[in-house]
Amino acid sequence: MTTYLVTIGLIFAVMVGGIAVERLYRSFSARNPELGPFRKLDGKCGCCAAGSGCADGGCETR
């Protein structure tokens, strides 16, 4: 039973840690816009206003 509770606790801690890292990354990106746009976890680069240009090769490289 102890192993079960420890496993659940570790999984929960990893999930909360991932959320914390994402929030820190989002706030860092908001404070430093010169480093590029915030990249969401949807698999796209985040530089397109429409969000669909990445799959079509519509994003321009700088």
PDB file of N, CA, C, O and CB in Angstrom:
ATOM      1  N   MET A   1       0.817  -1.194   0.000  1.00  0.00           N
ATOM      2  CA  MET A   1       0.000   0.000   0.000  1.00  0.00           C
ATOM      3  C   MET A   1       0.862   1.259   0.000  1.00  0.00           C
ATOM      4  O   MET A   1       0.520   2.261  -0.629  1.00  0.00           O
ATOM      5  CB  MET A   1      -0.930  -0.003   1.199  1.00  0.00           C
ATOM      6  N   THR A   2       1.973   1.193   0.708  1.00  0.00           N
ATOM      7  CA  THR A   2       2.867   2.346   0.755  1.00  0.00           C
ATOM      8  C   THR A   2       3.439   2.643  -0.624  1.00  0.00           C
ATOM      9  O   THR A   2       3.535   3.805  -1.021  1.00  0.00           O
ATOM     10  CB  THR A   2       4.001   2.107   1.756  1.00  0.00           C
ATOM     11  N   THR A   3       3.816   1.607  -1.352  1.00  0.00           N
ATOM     12  CA  THR A   3       4.353   1.793  -2.703  1.00  0.00           C
ATOM     13  C   THR A   3       3.323   2.452  -3.608  1.00  0.00           C
ATOM     14  O   THR A   3       3.662   3.316  -4.416  1.00  0.00           O
ATOM     15  CB  THR A   3       4.793   0.448  -3.297  1.00  0.00           C
ATOM     16  N   TYR A   4       2.094   2.054  -3.475  1.00  0.00           N
ATOM     17  CA  TYR A   4       1.001   2.626  -4.268  1.00  0.00           C
ATOM     18  C   TYR A   4       0.850   4.119  -3.989  1.00  0.00           C
ATOM     19  O   TYR A   4       0.739   4.915  -4.922  1.00  0.00           O
ATOM     20  CB  TYR A   4      -0.321   1.895  -3.969  1.00  0.00           C
ATOM     21  N   LEU A   5       0.845   4.501  -2.729  1.00  0.00           N
ATOM     22  CA  LEU A   5       0.689   5.914  -2.362  1.00  0.00           C
ATOM     23  C   LEU A   5       1.892   6.747  -2.788  1.00  0.00           C
ATOM     24  O   LEU A   5       1.738   7.889  -3.221  1.00  0.00           O
ATOM     25  CB  LEU A   5       0.479   6.048  -0.855  1.00  0.00           C
ATOM     26  N   VAL A   6       3.080   6.182  -2.667  1.00  0.00           N
ATOM     27  CA  VAL A   6       4.286   6.895  -3.104  1.00  0.00           C
ATOM     28  C   VAL A   6       4.257   7.097  -4.612  1.00  0.00           C
ATOM     29  O   VAL A   6       4.627   8.164  -5.102  1.00  0.00           O
ATOM     30  CB  VAL A   6       5.563   6.124  -2.690  1.00  0.00           C
ATOM     31  N   THR A   7       3.825   6.088  -5.347  1.00  0.00           N
ATOM     32  CA  THR A   7       3.736   6.197  -6.803  1.00  0.00           C
ATOM     33  C   THR A   7       2.739   7.269  -7.215  1.00  0.00           C
ATOM     34  O   THR A   7       3.021   8.072  -8.105  1.00  0.00           O
ATOM     35  CB  THR A   7       3.341   4.855  -7.415  1.00  0.00           C
ATOM     36  N   ILE A   8       1.585   7.287  -6.578  1.00  0.00           N
ATOM     37  CA  ILE A   8       0.592   8.325  -6.877  1.00  0.00           C
ATOM     38  C   ILE A   8       1.153   9.705  -6.550  1.00  0.00           C
ATOM     39  O   ILE A   8       0.956  10.650  -7.315  1.00  0.00           O
ATOM     40  CB  ILE A   8      -0.713   8.077  -6.086  1.00  0.00           C
ATOM     41  N   GLY A   9       1.842   9.828  -5.434  1.00  0.00           N
ATOM     42  CA  GLY A   9       2.448  11.103  -5.049  1.00  0.00           C
ATOM     43  C   GLY A   9       3.500  11.568  -6.042  1.00  0.00           C
ATOM     44  O   GLY A   9       3.569  12.754  -6.364  1.00  0.00           O
ATOM     45  N   LEU A  10       4.317  10.643  -6.527  1.00  0.00           N
ATOM     46  CA  LEU A  10       5.347  11.003  -7.504  1.00  0.00           C
ATOM     47  C   LEU A  10       4.736  11.437  -8.831  1.00  0.00           C
ATOM     48  O   LEU A  10       5.189  12.410  -9.435  1.00  0.00           O
ATOM     49  CB  LEU A  10       6.293   9.826  -7.730  1.00  0.00           C
ATOM     50  N   ILE A  11       3.724  10.732  -9.281  1.00  0.00           N
ATOM     51  CA  ILE A  11       3.062  11.117 -10.532  1.00  0.00           C
ATOM     52  C   ILE A  11       2.447  12.502 -10.396  1.00  0.00           C
ATOM     53  O   ILE A  11       2.566  13.328 -11.300  1.00  0.00           O
ATOM     54  CB  ILE A  11       1.979  10.086 -10.920  1.00  0.00           C
ATOM     55  N   PHE A  12       1.791  12.756  -9.275  1.00  0.00           N
ATOM     56  CA  PHE A  12       1.202  14.069  -9.031  1.00  0.00           C
ATOM     57  C   PHE A  12       2.283  15.149  -8.993  1.00  0.00           C
ATOM     58  O   PHE A  12       2.096  16.227  -9.557  1.00  0.00           O
ATOM     59  CB  PHE A  12       0.407  14.064  -7.716  1.00  0.00           C
ATOM     60  N   ALA A  13       3.413  14.873  -8.334  1.00  0.00           N
ATOM     61  CA  ALA A  13       4.501  15.848  -8.245  1.00  0.00           C
ATOM     62  C   ALA A  13       5.083  16.159  -9.621  1.00  0.00           C
ATOM     63  O   ALA A  13       5.396  17.314  -9.912  1.00  0.00           O
ATOM     64  CB  ALA A  13       5.602  15.332  -7.316  1.00  0.00           C
ATOM     65  N   VAL A  14       5.229  15.151 -10.463  1.00  0.00           N
ATOM     66  CA  VAL A  14       5.749  15.374 -11.817  1.00  0.00           C
ATOM     67  C   VAL A  14       4.779  16.226 -12.629  1.00  0.00           C
ATOM     68  O   VAL A  14       5.201  17.115 -13.368  1.00  0.00           O
ATOM     69  CB  VAL A  14       6.001  14.028 -12.531  1.00  0.00           C
ATOM     70  N   MET A  15       3.487  15.958 -12.495  1.00  0.00           N
ATOM     71  CA  MET A  15       2.490  16.753 -13.222  1.00  0.00           C
ATOM     72  C   MET A  15       2.495  18.205 -12.758  1.00  0.00           C
ATOM     73  O   MET A  15       2.468  19.118 -13.584  1.00  0.00           O
ATOM     74  CB  MET A  15       1.091  16.152 -13.041  1.00  0.00           C
ATOM     75  N   VAL A  16       2.530  18.428 -11.454  1.00  0.00           N
ATOM     76  CA  VAL A  16       2.552  19.791 -10.915  1.00  0.00           C
ATOM     77  C   VAL A  16       3.852  20.488 -11.313  1.00  0.00           C
ATOM     78  O   VAL A  16       3.846  21.681 -11.620  1.00  0.00           O
ATOM     79  CB  VAL A  16       2.397  19.774  -9.372  1.00  0.00           C
ATOM     80  N   GLY A  17       4.954  19.760 -11.308  1.00  0.00           N
ATOM     81  CA  GLY A  17       6.228  20.338 -11.737  1.00  0.00           C
ATOM     82  C   GLY A  17       6.197  20.765 -13.194  1.00  0.00           C
ATOM     83  O   GLY A  17       6.730  21.819 -13.542  1.00  0.00           O
ATOM     84  N   GLY A  18       5.581  19.963 -14.045  1.00  0.00           N
ATOM     85  CA  GLY A  18       5.458  20.323 -15.460  1.00  0.00           C
ATOM     86  C   GLY A  18       4.624  21.573 -15.661  1.00  0.00           C
ATOM     87  O   GLY A  18       4.956  22.422 -16.488  1.00  0.00           O
ATOM     88  N   ILE A  19       3.547  21.687 -14.910  1.00  0.00           N
ATOM     89  CA  ILE A  19       2.708  22.885 -14.999  1.00  0.00           C
ATOM     90  C   ILE A  19       3.481  24.106 -14.515  1.00  0.00           C
ATOM     91  O   ILE A  19       3.380  25.179 -15.111  1.00  0.00           O
ATOM     92  CB  ILE A  19       1.412  22.708 -14.175  1.00  0.00           C
ATOM     93  N   ALA A  20       4.249  23.954 -13.442  1.00  0.00           N
ATOM     94  CA  ALA A  20       5.039  25.071 -12.919  1.00  0.00           C
ATOM     95  C   ALA A  20       6.091  25.526 -13.925  1.00  0.00           C
ATOM     96  O   ALA A  20       6.295  26.726 -14.110  1.00  0.00           O
ATOM     97  CB  ALA A  20       5.713  24.677 -11.603  1.00  0.00           C
ATOM     98  N   VAL A  21       6.754  24.579 -14.572  1.00  0.00           N
ATOM     99  CA  VAL A  21       7.768  24.933 -15.571  1.00  0.00           C
ATOM    100  C   VAL A  21       7.127  25.659 -16.748  1.00  0.00           C
ATOM    101  O   VAL A  21       7.688  26.630 -17.256  1.00  0.00           O
ATOM    102  CB  VAL A  21       8.512  23.674 -16.063  1.00  0.00           C
ATOM    103  N   GLU A  22       5.959  25.198 -17.185  1.00  0.00           N
ATOM    104  CA  GLU A  22       5.278  25.866 -18.294  1.00  0.00           C
ATOM    105  C   GLU A  22       4.888  27.297 -17.924  1.00  0.00           C
ATOM    106  O   GLU A  22       5.021  28.203 -18.746  1.00  0.00           O
ATOM    107  CB  GLU A  22       4.034  25.074 -18.707  1.00  0.00           C
ATOM    108  N   ARG A  23       4.411  27.506 -16.707  1.00  0.00           N
ATOM    109  CA  ARG A  23       4.053  28.864 -16.270  1.00  0.00           C
ATOM    110  C   ARG A  23       5.274  29.759 -16.166  1.00  0.00           C
ATOM    111  O   ARG A  23       5.218  30.930 -16.542  1.00  0.00           O
ATOM    112  CB  ARG A  23       3.335  28.817 -14.924  1.00  0.00           C
ATOM    113  N   LEU A  24       6.382  29.221 -15.658  1.00  0.00           N
ATOM    114  CA  LEU A  24       7.619  30.005 -15.599  1.00  0.00           C
ATOM    115  C   LEU A  24       8.093  30.375 -17.001  1.00  0.00           C
ATOM    116  O   LEU A  24       8.528  31.502 -17.235  1.00  0.00           O
ATOM    117  CB  LEU A  24       8.719  29.223 -14.858  1.00  0.00           C
ATOM    118  N   TYR A  25       8.010  29.431 -17.929  1.00  0.00           N
ATOM    119  CA  TYR A  25       8.416  29.690 -19.312  1.00  0.00           C
ATOM    120  C   TYR A  25       7.531  30.751 -19.951  1.00  0.00           C
ATOM    121  O   TYR A  25       8.021  31.631 -20.660  1.00  0.00           O
ATOM    122  CB  TYR A  25       8.366  28.398 -20.137  1.00  0.00           C
ATOM    123  N   ARG A  26       6.222  30.668 -19.698  1.00  0.00           N
ATOM    124  CA  ARG A  26       5.288  31.648 -20.254  1.00  0.00           C
ATOM    125  C   ARG A  26       5.584  33.047 -19.705  1.00  0.00           C
ATOM    126  O   ARG A  26       5.573  34.018 -20.462  1.00  0.00           O
ATOM    127  CB  ARG A  26       3.829  31.245 -19.936  1.00  0.00           C
ATOM    128  N   SER A  27       5.846  33.162 -18.406  1.00  0.00           N
ATOM    129  CA  SER A  27       6.132  34.477 -17.825  1.00  0.00           C
ATOM    130  C   SER A  27       7.488  35.002 -18.292  1.00  0.00           C
ATOM    131  O   SER A  27       7.633  36.201 -18.529  1.00  0.00           O
ATOM    132  CB  SER A  27       6.096  34.403 -16.292  1.00  0.00           C
ATOM    133  N   PHE A  28       8.480  34.124 -18.426  1.00  0.00           N
ATOM    134  CA  PHE A  28       9.776  34.553 -18.941  1.00  0.00           C
ATOM    135  C   PHE A  28       9.648  35.061 -20.369  1.00  0.00           C
ATOM    136  O   PHE A  28      10.246  36.074 -20.730  1.00  0.00           O
ATOM    137  CB  PHE A  28      10.786  33.405 -18.877  1.00  0.00           C
ATOM    138  N   SER A  29       8.870  34.358 -21.176  1.00  0.00           N
ATOM    139  CA  SER A  29       8.666  34.771 -22.561  1.00  0.00           C
ATOM    140  C   SER A  29       7.938  36.106 -22.640  1.00  0.00           C
ATOM    141  O   SER A  29       8.228  36.917 -23.520  1.00  0.00           O
ATOM    142  CB  SER A  29       7.885  33.705 -23.323  1.00  0.00           C
ATOM    143  N   ALA A  30       6.997  36.344 -21.732  1.00  0.00           N
ATOM    144  CA  ALA A  30       6.273  37.620 -21.720  1.00  0.00           C
ATOM    145  C   ALA A  30       7.187  38.767 -21.309  1.00  0.00           C
ATOM    146  O   ALA A  30       7.027  39.886 -21.797  1.00  0.00           O
ATOM    147  CB  ALA A  30       5.069  37.545 -20.772  1.00  0.00           C
ATOM    148  N   ARG A  31       8.137  38.509 -20.424  1.00  0.00           N
ATOM    149  CA  ARG A  31       9.064  39.556 -19.979  1.00  0.00           C
ATOM    150  C   ARG A  31      10.190  39.799 -20.972  1.00  0.00           C
ATOM    151  O   ARG A  31      10.829  40.850 -20.924  1.00  0.00           O
ATOM    152  CB  ARG A  31       9.650  39.191 -18.632  1.00  0.00           C
ATOM    153  N   ASN A  32      10.449  38.861 -21.867  1.00  0.00           N
ATOM    154  CA  ASN A  32      11.552  38.971 -22.821  1.00  0.00           C
ATOM    155  C   ASN A  32      11.060  38.719 -24.239  1.00  0.00           C
ATOM    156  O   ASN A  32      11.405  37.693 -24.825  1.00  0.00           O
ATOM    157  CB  ASN A  32      12.676  37.984 -22.465  1.00  0.00           C
ATOM    158  N   PRO A  33      10.265  39.620 -24.810  1.00  0.00           N
ATOM    159  CA  PRO A  33       9.716  39.384 -26.150  1.00  0.00           C
ATOM    160  C   PRO A  33      10.780  39.390 -27.244  1.00  0.00           C
ATOM    161  O   PRO A  33      10.545  38.870 -28.335  1.00  0.00           O
ATOM    162  CB  PRO A  33       8.673  40.429 -26.464  1.00  0.00           C
ATOM    163  N   GLU A  34      11.932  39.963 -26.971  1.00  0.00           N
ATOM    164  CA  GLU A  34      12.981  40.010 -27.989  1.00  0.00           C
ATOM    165  C   GLU A  34      13.590  38.636 -28.259  1.00  0.00           C
ATOM    166  O   GLU A  34      14.304  38.462 -29.246  1.00  0.00           O
ATOM    167  CB  GLU A  34      14.071  40.975 -27.563  1.00  0.00           C
ATOM    168  N   LEU A  35      13.318  37.665 -27.401  1.00  0.00           N
ATOM    169  CA  LEU A  35      13.854  36.320 -27.582  1.00  0.00           C
ATOM    170  C   LEU A  35      12.965  35.430 -28.431  1.00  0.00           C
ATOM    171  O   LEU A  35      13.310  34.279 -28.697  1.00  0.00           O
ATOM    172  CB  LEU A  35      14.067  35.677 -26.251  1.00  0.00           C
ATOM    173  N   GLY A  36      11.824  35.953 -28.860  1.00  0.00           N
ATOM    174  CA  GLY A  36      10.925  35.184 -29.717  1.00  0.00           C
ATOM    175  C   GLY A  36       9.607  34.919 -29.038  1.00  0.00           C
ATOM    176  O   GLY A  36       9.449  35.173 -27.844  1.00  0.00           O
ATOM    177  N   PRO A  37       8.650  34.402 -29.807  1.00  0.00           N
ATOM    178  CA  PRO A  37       7.311  34.175 -29.260  1.00  0.00           C
ATOM    179  C   PRO A  37       7.255  32.953 -28.342  1.00  0.00           C
ATOM    180  O   PRO A  37       8.099  32.059 -28.409  1.00  0.00           O
ATOM    181  CB  PRO A  37       6.312  34.007 -30.392  1.00  0.00           C
ATOM    182  N   PHE A  38       6.251  32.945 -27.497  1.00  0.00           N
ATOM    183  CA  PHE A  38       5.994  31.797 -26.625  1.00  0.00           C
ATOM    184  C   PHE A  38       5.557  30.620 -27.483  1.00  0.00           C
ATOM    185  O   PHE A  38       4.667  30.762 -28.322  1.00  0.00           O
ATOM    186  CB  PHE A  38       4.913  32.132 -25.548  1.00  0.00           C
ATOM    187  N   ARG A  39       6.165  29.476 -27.287  1.00  0.00           N
ATOM    188  CA  ARG A  39       5.802  28.285 -28.064  1.00  0.00           C
ATOM    189  C   ARG A  39       4.858  27.431 -27.241  1.00  0.00           C
ATOM    190  O   ARG A  39       5.226  26.905 -26.191  1.00  0.00           O
ATOM    191  CB  ARG A  39       7.065  27.469 -28.475  1.00  0.00           C
ATOM    192  N   LYS A  40       3.654  27.304 -27.726  1.00  0.00           N
ATOM    193  CA  LYS A  40       2.652  26.511 -27.022  1.00  0.00           C
ATOM    194  C   LYS A  40       2.924  25.027 -27.222  1.00  0.00           C
ATOM    195  O   LYS A  40       3.743  24.643 -28.056  1.00  0.00           O
ATOM    196  CB  LYS A  40       1.234  26.869 -27.506  1.00  0.00           C
ATOM    197  N   LEU A  41       2.242  24.212 -26.463  1.00  0.00           N
ATOM    198  CA  LEU A  41       2.449  22.769 -26.534  1.00  0.00           C
ATOM    199  C   LEU A  41       1.631  22.097 -27.618  1.00  0.00           C
ATOM    200  O   LEU A  41       1.493  20.873 -27.609  1.00  0.00           O
ATOM    201  CB  LEU A  41       2.124  22.148 -25.220  1.00  0.00           C
ATOM    202  N   ASP A  42       1.082  22.865 -28.557  1.00  0.00           N
ATOM    203  CA  ASP A  42       0.274  22.265 -29.615  1.00  0.00           C
ATOM    204  C   ASP A  42       1.115  21.789 -30.792  1.00  0.00           C
ATOM    205  O   ASP A  42       0.562  21.315 -31.784  1.00  0.00           O
ATOM    206  CB  ASP A  42      -0.758  23.254 -30.099  1.00  0.00           C
ATOM    207  N   GLY A  43       2.434  21.903 -30.709  1.00  0.00           N
ATOM    208  CA  GLY A  43       3.310  21.397 -31.747  1.00  0.00           C
ATOM    209  C   GLY A  43       3.682  22.400 -32.810  1.00  0.00           C
ATOM    210  O   GLY A  43       4.462  22.084 -33.709  1.00  0.00           O
ATOM    211  N   LYS A  44       3.144  23.598 -32.731  1.00  0.00           N
ATOM    212  CA  LYS A  44       3.458  24.631 -33.705  1.00  0.00           C
ATOM    213  C   LYS A  44       4.455  25.602 -33.102  1.00  0.00           C
ATOM    214  O   LYS A  44       4.669  25.606 -31.890  1.00  0.00           O
ATOM    215  CB  LYS A  44       2.183  25.369 -34.160  1.00  0.00           C
ATOM    216  N   CYS A  45       5.065  26.423 -33.939  1.00  0.00           N
ATOM    217  CA  CYS A  45       6.128  27.295 -33.454  1.00  0.00           C
ATOM    218  C   CYS A  45       5.612  28.500 -32.691  1.00  0.00           C
ATOM    219  O   CYS A  45       6.340  29.049 -31.864  1.00  0.00           O
ATOM    220  CB  CYS A  45       6.965  27.756 -34.600  1.00  0.00           C
ATOM    221  N   GLY A  46       4.386  28.933 -32.936  1.00  0.00           N
ATOM    222  CA  GLY A  46       3.822  30.055 -32.214  1.00  0.00           C
ATOM    223  C   GLY A  46       4.057  31.398 -32.859  1.00  0.00           C
ATOM    224  O   GLY A  46       3.661  32.421 -32.300  1.00  0.00           O
ATOM    225  N   CYS A  47       4.696  31.432 -34.033  1.00  0.00           N
ATOM    226  CA  CYS A  47       4.986  32.714 -34.661  1.00  0.00           C
ATOM    227  C   CYS A  47       3.876  33.160 -35.606  1.00  0.00           C
ATOM    228  O   CYS A  47       3.864  34.317 -36.024  1.00  0.00           O
ATOM    229  CB  CYS A  47       6.292  32.635 -35.412  1.00  0.00           C
ATOM    230  N   CYS A  48       2.959  32.290 -35.948  1.00  0.00           N
ATOM    231  CA  CYS A  48       1.879  32.643 -36.866  1.00  0.00           C
ATOM    232  C   CYS A  48       0.673  33.147 -36.089  1.00  0.00           C
ATOM    233  O   CYS A  48       0.292  32.560 -35.076  1.00  0.00           O
ATOM    234  CB  CYS A  48       1.488  31.437 -37.737  1.00  0.00           C
ATOM    235  N   ALA A  49       0.083  34.214 -36.554  1.00  0.00           N
ATOM    236  CA  ALA A  49      -1.103  34.745 -35.885  1.00  0.00           C
ATOM    237  C   ALA A  49      -2.278  33.788 -36.035  1.00  0.00           C
ATOM    238  O   ALA A  49      -3.080  33.640 -35.113  1.00  0.00           O
ATOM    239  CB  ALA A  49      -1.468  36.126 -36.450  1.00  0.00           C
ATOM    240  N   ALA A  50      -2.385  33.142 -37.184  1.00  0.00           N
ATOM    241  CA  ALA A  50      -3.494  32.217 -37.420  1.00  0.00           C
ATOM    242  C   ALA A  50      -3.230  30.848 -36.814  1.00  0.00           C
ATOM    243  O   ALA A  50      -4.170  30.114 -36.508  1.00  0.00           O
ATOM    244  CB  ALA A  50      -3.753  32.077 -38.909  1.00  0.00           C
ATOM    245  N   GLY A  51      -1.968  30.497 -36.637  1.00  0.00           N
ATOM    246  CA  GLY A  51      -1.629  29.209 -36.056  1.00  0.00           C
ATOM    247  C   GLY A  51      -1.637  28.059 -37.035  1.00  0.00           C
ATOM    248  O   GLY A  51      -1.342  26.928 -36.647  1.00  0.00           O
ATOM    249  N   SER A  52      -1.964  28.305 -38.299  1.00  0.00           N
ATOM    250  CA  SER A  52      -2.022  27.206 -39.258  1.00  0.00           C
ATOM    251  C   SER A  52      -0.919  27.282 -40.306  1.00  0.00           C
ATOM    252  O   SER A  52      -0.789  26.368 -41.120  1.00  0.00           O
ATOM    253  CB  SER A  52      -3.365  27.193 -39.941  1.00  0.00           C
ATOM    254  N   GLY A  53      -0.138  28.323 -40.306  1.00  0.00           N
ATOM    255  CA  GLY A  53       0.881  28.486 -41.330  1.00  0.00           C
ATOM    256  C   GLY A  53       2.078  27.577 -41.164  1.00  0.00           C
ATOM    257  O   GLY A  53       2.811  27.346 -42.125  1.00  0.00           O
ATOM    258  N   CYS A  54       2.293  27.056 -39.967  1.00  0.00           N
ATOM    259  CA  CYS A  54       3.466  26.220 -39.724  1.00  0.00           C
ATOM    260  C   CYS A  54       3.409  24.921 -40.520  1.00  0.00           C
ATOM    261  O   CYS A  54       4.430  24.455 -41.026  1.00  0.00           O
ATOM    262  CB  CYS A  54       3.592  25.911 -38.239  1.00  0.00           C
ATOM    263  N   ALA A  55       2.226  24.339 -40.630  1.00  0.00           N
ATOM    264  CA  ALA A  55       2.089  23.086 -41.360  1.00  0.00           C
ATOM    265  C   ALA A  55       2.218  23.302 -42.866  1.00  0.00           C
ATOM    266  O   ALA A  55       2.626  22.398 -43.595  1.00  0.00           O
ATOM    267  CB  ALA A  55       0.751  22.434 -41.038  1.00  0.00           C
ATOM    268  N   ASP A  56       1.873  24.494 -43.322  1.00  0.00           N
ATOM    269  CA  ASP A  56       1.912  24.790 -44.746  1.00  0.00           C
ATOM    270  C   ASP A  56       3.239  25.404 -45.185  1.00  0.00           C
ATOM    271  O   ASP A  56       3.414  25.706 -46.366  1.00  0.00           O
ATOM    272  CB  ASP A  56       0.783  25.718 -45.103  1.00  0.00           C
ATOM    273  N   GLY A  57       4.163  25.591 -44.267  1.00  0.00           N
ATOM    274  CA  GLY A  57       5.422  26.246 -44.596  1.00  0.00           C
ATOM    275  C   GLY A  57       5.256  27.741 -44.754  1.00  0.00           C
ATOM    276  O   GLY A  57       6.060  28.383 -45.429  1.00  0.00           O
ATOM    277  N   GLY A  58       4.228  28.306 -44.147  1.00  0.00           N
ATOM    278  CA  GLY A  58       3.928  29.721 -44.297  1.00  0.00           C
ATOM    279  C   GLY A  58       4.712  30.630 -43.370  1.00  0.00           C
ATOM    280  O   GLY A  58       4.691  31.848 -43.548  1.00  0.00           O
ATOM    281  N   CYS A  59       5.396  30.077 -42.394  1.00  0.00           N
ATOM    282  CA  CYS A  59       6.164  30.920 -41.471  1.00  0.00           C
ATOM    283  C   CYS A  59       7.437  31.394 -42.159  1.00  0.00           C
ATOM    284  O   CYS A  59       8.134  30.629 -42.825  1.00  0.00           O
ATOM    285  CB  CYS A  59       6.504  30.149 -40.163  1.00  0.00           C
ATOM    286  N   GLU A  60       7.709  32.650 -41.979  1.00  0.00           N
ATOM    287  CA  GLU A  60       8.931  33.205 -42.554  1.00  0.00           C
ATOM    288  C   GLU A  60      10.048  33.101 -41.530  1.00  0.00           C
ATOM    289  O   GLU A  60       9.838  33.354 -40.344  1.00  0.00           O
ATOM    290  CB  GLU A  60       8.725  34.679 -43.000  1.00  0.00           C
ATOM    291  N   THR A  61      11.224  32.732 -41.985  1.00  0.00           N
ATOM    292  CA  THR A  61      12.371  32.699 -41.085  1.00  0.00           C
ATOM    293  C   THR A  61      13.012  34.065 -41.082  1.00  0.00           C
ATOM    294  O   THR A  61      13.026  34.770 -42.091  1.00  0.00           O
ATOM    295  CB  THR A  61      13.391  31.606 -41.500  1.00  0.00           C
ATOM    296  N   ARG A  62      13.539  34.420 -39.941  1.00  0.00           N
ATOM    297  CA  ARG A  62      14.147  35.756 -39.799  1.00  0.00           C
ATOM    298  C   ARG A  62      15.630  35.688 -39.932  1.00  0.00           C
ATOM    299  O   ARG A  62      16.306  36.713 -39.841  1.00  0.00           O
ATOM    300  CB  ARG A  62      13.789  36.382 -38.468  1.00  0.00           C
TER     301      ARG A  62
END
